[in-house]
Amino acid sequence: MARVQAAIRDHIAGKTPMFESVHRMRHTNGEWRWVVSRAKARVDSSGRLRRLVGVELDITERKLYEDALFKEKESAQITLQSIGDGVITTDAHLTIEYLNPVAEELTGWRFEEAAGKHIDDIFRGFHEETCEPLENPLSVAIRRSRAIKSVRPTLLIKRDGNEMYIESTASPIRDGSGAVSGGVLVFHDVSESRELNRKLSYHASHDILTGWSTGANSRRGSSGRCAAPVPARPPMRCATSTWTSSRSSTTPAATAPVTRCSARWVRC
């Protein structure tokens, strides 16, 4: 209460136009209550204090709601800073309001620099094959008033010009009345997984020695359906362990030499 008493003395001395304080007081039943006190000194013609006129309001319930809201906000901030995805939030006009640390790393923009800018200045997406500019997914989500998920990886150009492939989900944010008040964009880096899938797809359709296409699609009929599988031959083994390397005259120069066994093959 020393702080409250000091504030009253300052007001009586004429240092402040009005006394106002938010503090706790102990009720007669033992409970602590939050109150806001406001008072104004009344003085006589000689400047002496005649009385204090004021009011005290019980704001315990409001303080409890404020504390709960603060804890919820802190929990949300900790969650957004801890997750592995980049998160960008904007207002209804696509003005940046928040970037979490992962979004800062993926875009190359610090939150302090990006705040107040349009999202197109921070998040620039392009088609992964044609490199044509794509409409920002958050703009689409707000316009359509529904969540939008990328169906294929998007090429993202960072602030420093480096490229990466991402997948994203954009959703509108609604206020208490249901009106769209902003949006949130969540995205993550898929460059490594995309490169791995590309290599697996290549090796699945090309011979590991020659690099030639295995012609998996050549056995499709005119109807588009796969023809009957070629019957498997009995396993074969080499009679000797002598191997030679030769190149056919029809083999393209870019392919590796075809390794052949010089001994006769016999059926097992």
VENHU-V749576 format. One record per backbone hydrogen bond with DSSP energy under -1.0 kcal/mol. CO is the residue of the C=O (numbers start at 1). NH is the residue of the N-H. Records with the same first field share a line. If there is no record, write none. Layout:
# VENHU-V749576
CO: NH + NH
This chain:
# VENHU-V749576
1: 5
2: 6
3: 7
4: 8
5: 9
6: 10
7: 11
8: 12
9: 13
10: 15
11: 14
19: 39
21: 37
23: 35
25: 33
27: 30
31: 27
33: 25
34: 59
35: 23
36: 57
37: 21
38: 55
39: 19
40: 53
42: 50 + 51
44: 47
48: 44
51: 42
53: 40
55: 38
57: 36
59: 63
60: 64
61: 65
62: 66
63: 67
64: 68
65: 69
66: 70
67: 71
68: 72
69: 73
70: 74
71: 75
72: 76
73: 77
74: 78
75: 79
76: 80
77: 81
79: 83
86: 187
87: 100
88: 185
89: 97 + 98
90: 183
91: 94
94: 119
95: 91
96: 116
98: 89
100: 104
101: 105
102: 106
103: 107
104: 108
107: 159
110: 114
111: 115
114: 117
117: 96
118: 121
119: 122 + 123
124: 157
125: 134
126: 155
127: 131
132: 127
136: 140
137: 141
138: 142
139: 143
140: 144
141: 145 + 146
148: 170
154: 166
155: 126
156: 164
158: 161
162: 158
164: 156
165: 190
166: 154
167: 188
168: 150
169: 186
170: 148
171: 184
173: 181 + 182
175: 178
179: 175
182: 173
183: 90
184: 171
185: 88
186: 169
187: 86
188: 167
190: 194
191: 195
192: 196
193: 197
194: 198
195: 199
196: 200
197: 201
198: 202
199: 203
200: 204
205: 214
207: 211
212: 207
215: 218
217: 220
219: 227
221: 224
225: 221
235: 268
237: 266
242: 262
244: 260
246: 258
248: 251
252: 255
258: 246
260: 244
264: 239
266: 237
